[in-house]
Amino acid sequence: MFDQLTERLSSALKSLSGRGRLTDDNIAETVRQVRLALLEADVALPVVKAFTDAVRARAVGTEVTKSLTPGQAFIKVVHEELTRLMGEPAAGLNLRAQRPVVVMLAGLQGAGKTTTAGKLARWLIEKERKKVLLASTDVYRPAAILQLRLLAGQVGAGFAAASAQQTPLAIATGALAEATLQAYDVMILDTAGRLHVDAEMMAEVRELEAAVHPHERLFVVDSMAGQDAVNAARAFDGALSLTGVILTKADGDARGGAALSVRQVTGKPILFIGTGEKSDALELFQPERVASRILGMGDVLSLVEQVNEQVDREKAEKLAKKLGSGKRFDLADLRDQLSQLERMGGMTALLDKLPAHLQANAAKAAGAVSGQAVKRQIGIIDSMTPRERRRPELIDGSRKRRIASGAGVQLPEVNRLLKQFDQIQKTMKKLGKGGMLKNMMRGMAGRLPPGFGP
């Protein structure tokens, strides 16, 4: 997330971090580099000017120049101003209204509204314990209604049946009637988008708003959209009087301009940020944490929360007891660890939350495991018999060929996995003496230490 911006800002600030004294000249040069970095990231010009003016004003003040570590104090100022720029920490949706609370999603085509509707439904079901109904008024995009129906089934939400032959207004009013009759807590209304803002789209969203009176009117914006996102945000805010913003596709964002611009331009809070394709890849927007990630400081708090939520504690304790009792770590255990890694978004998603100076070493220690590599490794283990997973020493040449064929991989991949597993097993055996491994596994919630996974 924010790869290019992080790289440029880190480079600009690095020259100051070790300085014992700051001058007007080196402050001015650093502020200039920060301004260029923000403009290259597609941050709106008025936002860049307001931000750099605030940083410069504080940098020449006593809080930096009189500090014992002025370089670090300057970076702290940049961090605090970035945090302020993006607004207050999000508390989620405002659901203090008569049921069903209607949440309306609006935005340009391709921003990820339909996927976000599914993610938001899952978040409300799991975090807020709400009964959620999903409805789509997108009668223009082929299979949009079907896509939302499938997502509703995946996340455990209700779905208001509709067809492309109906009008958006008829679908919306029918869905609201169903939500009321069936006592749903929340109805999420997914609206149609266009490639560009036009009068017809604006008229449609106004008509829908007048019909269903949404309590939350959220603008869904692609993080990579840059200036287009800012212009669209202005248009939708004028039509709907937005109550909040959801940023999508932050996992693939190399610029980050939308995140820094939309909040300032609309004055509306960023509530959520989408960090992947899966239905659980939706996080509450935390400006301070995002600012830390932009500056290459990492986001360890989010990483810890993710581990606590997604690690299977029962399996972790079971594995800790097994290894502590002297039993061998087998391929079935390795498969569980790989599955947990996959559920957490893969190694790339985890490394993204580490401070920049640790990412290179962590990636090297972890073998830079890609999402596809993890899937292939799980497939290889799934192609083994239960007995082979328990006793890998039984896997001879003919068994390897059968496993490779079943997993759809080449024989060297099977050999590589078995060799890496053998190294893991030997390390586990050494650490297991004296109960050292048992304590380590419990302390890490049952996950393999960095570098132990293939």
Secondary structure as UniProt FT lines:
FT   HELIX           3..17
FT   HELIX           24..40
FT   TURN            41..42
FT   HELIX           45..59
FT   HELIX           62..65
FT   HELIX           70..85
FT   STRAND          101..106
FT   TURN            109..110
FT   HELIX           113..127
FT   STRAND          132..136
FT   TURN            142..143
FT   HELIX           144..155
FT   STRAND          158..159
FT   TURN            164..165
FT   HELIX           168..181
FT   TURN            182..183
FT   STRAND          186..190
FT   HELIX           199..212
FT   STRAND          216..222
FT   HELIX           223..225
FT   HELIX           227..240
FT   STRAND          244..248
FT   HELIX           250..252
FT   HELIX           257..266
FT   STRAND          270..274
FT   TURN            279..280
FT   STRAND          282..284
FT   HELIX           287..294
FT   TURN            295..296
FT   HELIX           300..310
FT   HELIX           313..324
FT   TURN            325..326
FT   HELIX           331..343
FT   TURN            344..345
FT   HELIX           346..351
FT   TURN            352..353
FT   HELIX           356..365
FT   TURN            366..367
FT   HELIX           371..382
FT   HELIX           386..390
FT   HELIX           392..394
FT   HELIX           397..407
FT   HELIX           411..432
FT   HELIX           433..435
FT   HELIX           436..443
FT   TURN            444..446
FT   TURN            450..451
//
